[in-house]
Amino acid sequence: MHNNKYLKENPNQPLLAYHFIQALTRINLAAHTTSTKQRSHIIKHAAYVSMAFAAGNKRTWTHAVLHNRFPIKTRFHRLSGSRRSFIVSLSRNKETLHQAHLLRSLVPGGHAMEFSSLLMETANYIQYLTAQVRLMQCIVEKFDMHV
């Protein structure tokens, strides 16, 4: 089954799922007191926090998320072409500095990291973002089956 394969590939997935489901339950209980826009922001924050808990405290980005040093934006921003071509431009020093600055703004706690650490933290952050997206897809699939 798709979900079992996913759990084997992501050993922290049960922890991620547990924290996220608990947060969604609390949000649902308070749903009558918040607007849809507020709930959306709260769910996004819960996703980031559950992801940080699952990743553990050894990563800089998890500290930034858990200690509210990373503002969670309420709007979706498309990546510009310059951000997508980050790897291609590494050979150009001036462009590398600019791209590193952009990357630091995307990774929680990125401003406090030197470049090689930033790349390692980014890889880990992307791994957990991917796990979070897959978890949300599984939740949506479960609810679609029951509707």
Phi, psi and chi 1 to 4 in degrees:
 res  aa     phi    psi   chi1   chi2   chi3   chi4
   1 MET       -  149.7 -178.2  174.4 -159.3      -
   2 HIS   -57.3  -44.4  171.5   68.8      -      -
   3 ASN   -65.8  -39.3  -66.8  -16.0      -      -
   4 ASN   -64.6  -42.6  -69.3  -21.9      -      -
   5 LYS   -59.9  -42.5  178.4 -176.0  174.7 -163.4
   6 TYR   -62.5  -42.0  177.0   60.5      -      -
   7 LEU   -64.7  -36.3  -72.2  173.8      -      -
   8 LYS   -67.4  -36.3  -71.1  176.6 -174.2  173.8
   9 GLU   -75.8  -22.1  -67.1  171.9    0.9      -
  10 ASN  -126.6   89.3  -61.0  -73.0      -      -
  11 PRO   -62.9  -24.4   18.7  -28.2      -      -
  12 ASN   -89.3    3.1  -70.9  -24.1      -      -
  13 GLN   -58.4  -44.1  179.6   61.7   19.3      -
  14 PRO   -59.2  -38.6  -25.8   35.3      -      -
  15 LEU   -67.3  -43.4 -173.4   60.2      -      -
  16 LEU   -59.8  -47.2  175.3   65.2      -      -
  17 ALA   -63.0  -43.6      -      -      -      -
  18 TYR   -58.2  -51.3  171.6   77.9      -      -
  19 HIS   -64.8  -39.2  -75.1  -68.9      -      -
  20 PHE   -69.8  -42.8 -171.6   59.3      -      -
  21 ILE   -63.8  -41.3  -61.0  -73.2      -      -
  22 GLN   -60.5  -43.8  -70.1  -66.4  -36.5      -
  23 ALA   -64.8  -42.0      -      -      -      -
  24 LEU   -63.0  -36.1  -72.5  177.4      -      -
  25 THR   -63.4  -45.4  -57.2      -      -      -
  26 ARG   -63.7  -39.8  -73.4 -169.8  -58.1  -87.4
  27 ILE   -64.8  -41.6  -68.2  165.3      -      -
  28 ASN   -63.0  -38.2 -170.2   37.8      -      -
  29 LEU   -66.2  -29.5  -67.8  174.9      -      -
  30 ALA   -99.0   11.9      -      -      -      -
  31 ALA   -60.6  -32.8      -      -      -      -
  32 HIS   -72.1  -14.6   65.6  -80.1      -      -
  33 THR  -101.7   -1.0   61.3      -      -      -
  34 THR  -127.4  154.0   57.6      -      -      -
  35 SER   -78.7  168.4   69.9      -      -      -
  36 THR   -62.1  -41.3  -56.4      -      -      -
  37 LYS   -63.1  -43.4 -173.5  175.5 -178.9  179.0
  38 GLN   -64.6  -42.8  -71.3  171.3  -37.0      -
  39 ARG   -61.4  -40.2 -104.9 -168.9  -34.7  -85.2
  40 SER   -60.3  -45.1  173.4      -      -      -
  41 HIS   -65.7  -40.2 -177.3   71.4      -      -
  42 ILE   -65.2  -40.4  -67.8  167.8      -      -
  43 ILE   -64.9  -42.2  -70.4  168.9      -      -
  44 LYS   -62.2  -42.5 -173.9 -178.8  -71.3 -171.6
  45 HIS   -63.5  -42.3 -178.2   71.4      -      -
  46 ALA   -62.0  -37.6      -      -      -      -
  47 ALA   -63.4  -44.8      -      -      -      -
  48 TYR   -64.6  -43.6  -87.7   98.0      -      -
  49 VAL   -66.7  -42.2  170.2      -      -      -
  50 SER   -65.2  -35.5   61.7      -      -      -
  51 MET   -64.8  -42.2 -168.4  171.1   59.7      -
  52 ALA   -66.7  -40.5      -      -      -      -
  53 PHE   -61.0  -43.5  -88.9  118.8      -      -
  54 ALA   -66.2  -33.3      -      -      -      -
  55 ALA   -74.4  -21.7      -      -      -      -
  56 GLY    89.6  179.3      -      -      -      -
  57 ASN   -99.4   15.3   61.9    0.4      -      -
  58 LYS   -90.1   -3.3  -65.7 -179.0 -179.0 -179.5
  59 ARG  -108.6  143.0  -64.8  -69.9 -177.9  178.9
  60 THR   -65.4  -39.8  -56.7      -      -      -
  61 TRP   -65.1  -31.4   70.2  -95.6      -      -
  62 THR   -69.2  -37.8   61.5      -      -      -
  63 HIS   -62.1  -42.1  -72.2  -79.1      -      -
  64 ALA   -63.2  -41.4      -      -      -      -
  65 VAL   -69.3  -46.8  168.8      -      -      -
  66 LEU   -70.8  -23.9  -67.0  173.9      -      -
  67 HIS  -106.2   20.3  -60.9  -67.7      -      -
  68 ASN    54.4   35.3  -68.0  -34.5      -      -
  69 ARG   -96.3    6.3  -69.9 -173.4  -63.7 -126.8
  70 PHE  -126.8  106.5  179.7   67.2      -      -
  71 PRO   -68.7  128.7   23.7  -29.6      -      -
  72 ILE   -89.9  115.1  -62.0  169.1      -      -
  73 LYS   -72.8  144.0  -63.3  173.0  179.1   69.7
  74 THR   -90.8   -8.2   55.4      -      -      -
  75 ARG  -109.9  150.2  -71.0 -174.8  175.9  176.1
  76 PHE   -88.1  129.1  173.8   75.9      -      -
  77 HIS  -114.3  128.7  -63.5  -75.5      -      -
  78 ARG   -73.0  141.2  -91.5 -171.2  176.9  -98.8
  79 LEU   -71.4  132.2  -68.2  179.1      -      -
  80 SER   -75.7  167.1   66.6      -      -      -
  81 GLY   -59.7  -33.1      -      -      -      -
  82 SER   -68.6  -33.4   62.3      -      -      -
  83 ARG   -73.4  -38.3  -71.9 -177.1 -175.4  173.8
  84 ARG   -66.8  -28.8  -86.4 -175.7  -99.5  131.7
  85 SER   -95.1   26.1   63.0      -      -      -
  86 PHE   -56.0  -48.0  174.2   71.4      -      -
  87 ILE   -65.1  -37.1  -59.6  -58.3      -      -
  88 VAL   -64.1  -34.4  175.2      -      -      -
  89 SER   -91.0    7.7   66.7      -      -      -
  90 LEU   -60.7  -27.7  -78.5  176.8      -      -
  91 SER   -73.7  -18.8   61.0      -      -      -
  92 ARG   -95.7  116.7  -61.5 -176.7 -167.2  123.1
  93 ASN   -60.9  -48.3 -166.5   22.9      -      -
  94 LYS   -63.1  -44.6 -171.7  174.0 -177.0  179.1
  95 GLU   -66.6  -35.1  -72.9 -177.7   28.2      -
  96 THR   -61.5  -43.2  -58.4      -      -      -
  97 LEU   -62.6  -41.9  -68.3  174.6      -      -
  98 HIS   -65.1  -45.0  176.3   68.6      -      -
  99 GLN   -65.4  -39.2  -62.7  -65.6  -14.5      -
 100 ALA   -62.8  -38.6      -      -      -      -
 101 HIS   -62.6  -43.4  174.9   71.9      -      -
 102 LEU   -62.8  -43.0  -69.2  174.2      -      -
 103 LEU   -64.1  -40.3 -171.9   57.3      -      -
 104 ARG   -60.8  -32.5  -78.3 -174.3  172.7   95.0
 105 SER   -75.1  -19.7   69.4      -      -      -
 106 LEU   -89.6  -30.4  -66.8  173.5      -      -
 107 VAL   -95.1  126.3  176.9      -      -      -
 108 PRO   -56.6  130.0  -22.3   31.9      -      -
 109 GLY    77.6    5.9      -      -      -      -
 110 GLY   -62.8  -28.7      -      -      -      -
 111 HIS   -66.5  -20.7  -67.3  -71.6      -      -
 112 ALA   -95.0    6.6      -      -      -      -
 113 MET  -109.3  147.3  -67.1 -179.9 -131.9      -
 114 GLU   -81.0  165.7   55.4  107.3   23.7      -
 115 PHE   -59.5  -47.0 -169.8   67.9      -      -
 116 SER   -65.8  -38.4   62.0      -      -      -
 117 SER   -65.7  -37.6  -64.0      -      -      -
 118 LEU   -59.7  -42.5  176.5   65.5      -      -
 119 LEU   -65.1  -41.6  -68.0  176.7      -      -
 120 MET   -66.5  -42.9  -68.6  179.1   65.1      -
 121 GLU   -64.5  -38.1  -70.7  -72.4  -34.2      -
 122 THR   -62.9  -43.4  -59.0      -      -      -
 123 ALA   -60.5  -44.2      -      -      -      -
 124 ASN   -66.2  -41.9 -178.5  -97.4      -      -
 125 TYR   -61.3  -43.3 -176.7   57.7      -      -
 126 ILE   -63.7  -38.7  -70.4  170.3      -      -
 127 GLN   -59.4  -44.8  176.8 -174.5    2.3      -
 128 TYR   -74.4  -32.7  -83.3   91.0      -      -
 129 LEU   -62.9  -41.7  -78.1  174.4      -      -
 130 THR   -62.0  -43.5  -56.7      -      -      -
 131 ALA   -62.4  -40.2      -      -      -      -
 132 GLN   -64.6  -42.5 -175.6   68.7   36.8      -
 133 VAL   -63.0  -43.8  167.6      -      -      -
 134 ARG   -63.4  -38.8  -72.2 -178.0 -178.6  157.2
 135 LEU   -61.8  -45.9  170.0   63.9      -      -
 136 MET   -64.3  -36.8  -70.4  178.1  172.4      -
 137 GLN   -63.4  -40.2  -72.4  171.6  -23.8      -
 138 CYS   -63.8  -41.0  -71.4      -      -      -
 139 ILE   -63.4  -45.4  -69.4  170.9      -      -
 140 VAL   -62.0  -42.5  168.5      -      -      -
 141 GLU   -60.8  -40.8  -72.1  171.6    7.7      -
 142 LYS   -63.3  -42.8  -75.7  -72.0 -172.7 -173.8
 143 PHE   -70.9  -32.4  -79.2  108.6      -      -
 144 ASP   -65.0  -33.8  -77.3  -13.0      -      -
 145 MET   -67.7  -32.0  -74.3 -177.7 -162.6      -
 146 HIS   -88.8   -7.1  -70.0   85.1      -      -
 147 VAL   -92.3      -  175.9      -      -      -
